[in-house]
């Protein structure tokens, strides 16, 4: 566990638990859901998504004549989720009082390409600037997608305000089906954040979200590189996962000619992709 601080912000990182953010506070109050010593990324405040985001339908996709098969990696879900980075330890590459860099290396396995990833975290008076980067170390092109998976506390008074154009409805396995306008039960413009019964991906995201709490506190999240947004607001309430992601859920299962519109990148050998996220208390 390592801690960095600046102004009234404190960030506690758990490198060995999937490169997670254990907790992130402002003036001692949690901006993210947090724990002092999480034992799983699913109990932490945030974890990285690399080299793909969300689900792969059937655990299989085809890329330029190569069929890739990946086993389920989370209990209770038939689809593999969120890539490799959240499942393994990260190394502390550097640390200062107000910044840190974590490093992760992947050797070919079920995901048959070698890559390295870095997360950089920097605190200042304006909050947290985080970045995740992935570099293709293979000698052939590699599909790639990036994201962050932050969990926010919420209750019946918490409101979410963000802009998205469309949303994918999902089936019983939380895989996308029909695309519909982000209105009605899917609306996110000043609507309740908690207990919505949502587990959906949004497209045409405006790149910024605000959560307003009952006491007037406001959390702002921005990600200028993410044009897709994943929401998990379970019916029982208590938390909200609001994920800035570079591509749509199950995009790897679509034909490669659609990958551009769905946000997936193909990295040439040696090429790097980056995604940023800013978190602050207003």
C-alpha positions as CSV (number, residue, x, y, z in Angstrom):
1,X,0.0,0.0,0.0
2,X,1.4,3.4,-0.9
3,X,-0.1,6.9,-0.1
4,X,0.3,10.2,-2.0
5,X,-1.2,13.5,-0.8
6,X,-1.6,17.1,-2.0
7,X,-3.8,19.9,-0.7
8,X,-6.6,18.1,1.1
9,X,-6.5,15.1,-1.2
10,X,-5.2,11.7,-0.3
11,X,-4.8,8.7,-2.6
12,X,-4.1,5.2,-1.2
13,X,-3.0,2.7,-3.9
14,X,-2.9,-1.1,-3.6
15,X,-0.4,-2.1,-6.4
16,X,-0.5,-5.8,-5.5
17,X,-4.3,-5.9,-5.8
18,X,-4.7,-5.3,-9.5
19,X,-3.1,-1.9,-9.4
20,X,-6.2,-0.6,-7.6
21,X,-7.0,2.6,-5.9
22,X,-7.9,1.5,-2.4
23,X,-9.4,4.8,-1.4
24,X,-9.5,8.5,-2.5
25,X,-10.5,11.2,-0.1
26,X,-10.8,14.9,0.2
27,X,-10.7,16.4,3.7
28,X,-11.1,12.8,5.0
29,X,-14.3,12.2,3.1
30,X,-14.4,9.5,0.4
31,X,-14.7,10.6,-3.2
32,X,-14.6,7.0,-4.1
33,X,-15.8,4.0,-2.2
34,X,-12.8,2.8,-0.3
35,X,-11.0,0.5,2.1
36,X,-7.7,0.7,3.9
37,X,-6.7,-2.9,2.8
38,X,-8.9,-4.4,0.0
39,X,-8.3,-8.0,-0.7
40,X,-9.9,-7.9,-4.2
41,X,-10.1,-5.1,-6.9
42,X,-13.9,-5.6,-6.6
43,X,-13.7,-4.3,-3.1
44,X,-11.5,-1.3,-3.9
45,X,-12.3,2.2,-5.0
46,X,-11.2,1.8,-8.6
47,X,-9.2,-0.6,-10.8
48,X,-7.7,-0.4,-14.4
49,X,-9.2,-2.0,-17.5
50,X,-6.5,-3.2,-19.9
51,X,-6.2,-4.4,-22.7
52,X,-10.0,-4.4,-23.2
53,X,-13.1,-3.2,-21.3
54,X,-16.1,-5.0,-20.1
55,X,-17.2,-8.3,-21.7
56,X,-16.2,-10.6,-24.6
57,X,-19.3,-12.5,-25.8
58,X,-18.8,-16.3,-25.4
59,X,-15.1,-15.7,-24.4
60,X,-14.1,-15.7,-28.1
61,X,-13.3,-13.4,-30.9
62,X,-11.5,-13.5,-34.2
63,X,-8.9,-11.0,-35.3
64,X,-7.2,-11.2,-38.8
65,X,-7.6,-14.9,-39.0
66,X,-6.6,-15.6,-35.4
67,X,-9.3,-17.0,-33.0
68,X,-8.7,-15.9,-29.4
69,X,-10.4,-17.8,-26.6
70,X,-10.5,-16.5,-23.0
71,X,-12.0,-18.2,-20.0
72,X,-14.4,-16.5,-17.6
73,X,-12.4,-14.6,-14.9
74,X,-15.1,-13.6,-12.4
75,X,-17.2,-15.9,-10.4
76,X,-20.9,-15.9,-11.5
77,X,-20.2,-14.4,-14.9
78,X,-19.9,-16.5,-18.0
79,X,-18.1,-13.8,-19.9
80,X,-14.4,-12.8,-19.4
81,X,-14.3,-9.2,-18.1
82,X,-12.0,-6.2,-18.2
83,X,-8.7,-7.7,-19.4
84,X,-5.7,-8.9,-17.5
85,X,-4.4,-5.8,-15.5
86,X,-7.0,-6.0,-12.7
87,X,-6.2,-9.7,-12.1
88,X,-2.5,-9.4,-11.3
89,X,0.0,-7.4,-9.2
90,X,1.5,-4.1,-10.4
91,X,5.0,-2.9,-9.5
92,X,5.7,0.6,-8.1
93,X,7.9,2.1,-10.8
94,X,8.2,5.5,-9.1
95,X,6.8,7.5,-6.2
96,X,7.0,11.0,-4.8
97,X,4.9,12.9,-2.2
98,X,2.2,13.8,-4.7
99,X,2.6,11.3,-7.5
100,X,3.2,7.6,-8.3
101,X,3.6,5.3,-11.3
102,X,2.6,1.7,-11.4
103,X,3.8,-0.8,-14.0
104,X,2.3,-4.1,-15.3
105,X,3.8,-6.5,-17.9
106,X,1.8,-9.2,-19.7
107,X,3.4,-12.1,-21.5
108,X,1.4,-13.9,-24.2
109,X,-1.1,-16.4,-22.9
110,X,-4.9,-16.6,-23.4
111,X,-4.4,-13.0,-24.6
112,X,-1.8,-13.9,-27.2
113,X,0.0,-10.5,-27.4
114,X,2.7,-9.1,-25.2
115,X,2.2,-5.7,-23.8
116,X,3.1,-3.4,-20.9
117,X,0.9,-1.0,-19.1
118,X,1.5,2.0,-16.8
119,X,-0.8,3.9,-14.5
120,X,0.3,7.4,-13.4
121,X,-1.4,9.3,-10.6
122,X,-0.8,12.9,-9.8
123,X,-2.5,15.0,-7.1
124,X,-2.8,18.7,-6.9
125,X,-5.1,21.5,-5.8
126,X,-7.5,20.5,-8.6
127,X,-7.7,16.8,-7.6
128,X,-6.4,13.6,-9.2
129,X,-5.0,13.3,-12.7
130,X,-4.8,9.6,-13.6
131,X,-3.6,8.1,-16.8
132,X,-3.4,4.5,-18.1
133,X,-1.2,3.6,-21.0
134,X,-0.7,0.4,-22.9
135,X,2.2,-0.4,-25.3
136,X,2.1,-3.3,-27.8
137,X,5.3,-5.3,-27.3
138,X,4.4,-7.9,-29.9
139,X,5.7,-8.1,-33.4
140,X,2.2,-8.0,-34.9
141,X,-0.8,-5.7,-34.4
142,X,-2.9,-6.0,-31.2
143,X,-6.5,-4.9,-30.5
144,X,-6.6,-2.6,-27.5
145,X,-9.1,-0.8,-25.3
146,X,-8.6,1.1,-22.0
147,X,-10.7,2.3,-19.1
148,X,-11.0,3.0,-15.4
149,X,-13.6,1.3,-13.1
150,X,-14.3,3.7,-10.3
151,X,-16.9,3.0,-7.6
152,X,-18.7,6.0,-6.0
153,X,-20.7,6.0,-2.8
154,X,-24.3,7.0,-3.3
155,X,-27.7,7.1,-1.6
156,X,-31.2,8.1,-2.3
157,X,-30.3,11.8,-2.5
158,X,-27.4,11.4,-4.9
159,X,-28.0,12.8,-8.4
160,X,-26.0,12.0,-11.5
161,X,-25.6,14.6,-14.3
162,X,-23.9,13.6,-17.6
163,X,-24.6,13.7,-21.3
164,X,-24.8,10.6,-23.5
165,X,-26.6,10.1,-26.8
166,X,-27.5,6.4,-26.8
167,X,-27.5,3.3,-24.6
168,X,-27.3,-0.4,-25.3
169,X,-30.0,-2.6,-23.7
170,X,-28.6,-5.9,-22.4
171,X,-29.7,-9.5,-22.2
172,X,-29.6,-11.8,-19.1
173,X,-25.8,-12.1,-19.4
174,X,-25.3,-8.3,-19.5
175,X,-24.3,-8.4,-23.1
176,X,-25.5,-5.6,-25.5
177,X,-28.6,-6.1,-27.7
178,X,-30.5,-3.1,-29.0
179,X,-29.3,0.5,-29.2
180,X,-31.9,3.1,-27.9
181,X,-31.8,6.8,-27.0
182,X,-30.5,7.5,-23.5
183,X,-33.9,8.7,-22.2
184,X,-36.6,7.4,-19.8
185,X,-35.2,4.8,-17.5
186,X,-31.8,5.2,-19.0
187,X,-31.6,9.0,-18.5
188,X,-28.6,10.4,-16.7
189,X,-29.2,14.1,-16.8
190,X,-30.0,15.2,-13.3
191,X,-31.6,11.8,-12.4
192,X,-31.0,9.7,-9.3
193,X,-27.7,7.9,-9.3
194,X,-28.5,5.1,-6.9
195,X,-30.6,1.9,-7.0
196,X,-31.4,2.3,-10.7
197,X,-31.1,-1.3,-11.7
198,X,-28.8,-0.4,-14.6
199,X,-25.8,-2.3,-15.9
200,X,-25.5,-0.7,-19.4
201,X,-23.0,0.9,-21.8
202,X,-23.6,4.3,-23.2
203,X,-22.3,5.8,-26.5
204,X,-21.8,9.4,-27.5
205,X,-20.6,10.3,-24.0
206,X,-19.8,13.9,-23.4
207,X,-16.7,13.1,-21.3
208,X,-17.8,14.6,-18.0
209,X,-20.0,13.5,-15.1
210,X,-21.0,15.2,-11.9
211,X,-22.5,13.5,-8.8
212,X,-24.3,15.8,-6.4
213,X,-24.9,14.6,-2.8
214,X,-27.7,15.6,-0.4
215,X,-25.4,18.0,1.5
216,X,-24.4,19.8,-1.6
217,X,-21.0,18.2,-2.2
218,X,-20.2,17.6,-5.8
219,X,-17.8,15.1,-7.3
220,X,-16.6,15.7,-10.9
221,X,-15.2,13.0,-13.2
222,X,-13.8,13.9,-16.6
223,X,-12.1,11.8,-19.3
224,X,-11.4,13.6,-22.5
225,X,-10.2,10.4,-24.3
226,X,-13.3,8.3,-23.4
227,X,-16.4,8.5,-25.7
228,X,-18.1,5.5,-24.1
229,X,-19.4,5.2,-20.5
230,X,-20.5,2.2,-18.5
231,X,-22.9,2.4,-15.6
232,X,-23.6,-0.1,-12.9
233,X,-26.3,1.0,-10.5
234,X,-27.5,-2.1,-8.7
235,X,-31.1,-2.2,-7.5
236,X,-30.1,-2.5,-3.8
237,X,-28.2,0.8,-4.0
238,X,-25.2,1.9,-1.9
239,X,-22.8,2.3,-4.8
240,X,-22.4,3.5,-8.4
241,X,-19.8,2.2,-10.9
242,X,-19.4,4.9,-13.5
243,X,-16.6,3.9,-16.0
244,X,-15.0,6.0,-18.6
245,X,-14.0,3.5,-21.3
246,X,-12.5,3.8,-24.8
247,X,-14.9,1.3,-26.4
248,X,-18.3,-0.3,-26.3
249,X,-19.1,-3.5,-24.4
250,X,-18.4,-6.6,-26.5
251,X,-16.9,-4.5,-29.3
252,X,-14.3,-7.3,-29.9
253,X,-17.1,-9.5,-31.1
254,X,-18.0,-7.1,-33.9
255,X,-16.4,-7.1,-37.4
256,X,-13.1,-5.2,-37.4
257,X,-14.5,-2.7,-39.9
258,X,-16.9,-1.5,-37.1
259,X,-14.2,-1.2,-34.5
260,X,-13.4,2.4,-35.2
261,X,-17.0,3.5,-34.6
262,X,-17.1,1.3,-31.5
263,X,-13.9,2.8,-30.1
264,X,-11.5,-0.1,-30.4
265,X,-8.0,0.6,-31.5
266,X,-5.5,-1.7,-33.3
267,X,-2.0,-0.9,-32.0
268,X,1.0,-1.5,-34.4
269,X,4.1,-3.1,-32.9
270,X,5.6,-0.6,-30.4
271,X,2.6,1.7,-30.5
272,X,1.1,3.1,-27.2
273,X,-2.5,4.0,-26.4
274,X,-3.5,6.3,-23.5
275,X,-6.6,7.3,-21.5
276,X,-6.9,9.9,-18.9
277,X,-9.3,10.5,-16.0
278,X,-9.7,13.5,-13.7
279,X,-11.5,13.3,-10.3
280,X,-12.1,16.2,-8.0
281,X,-14.4,17.5,-5.3
282,X,-16.1,20.8,-6.2
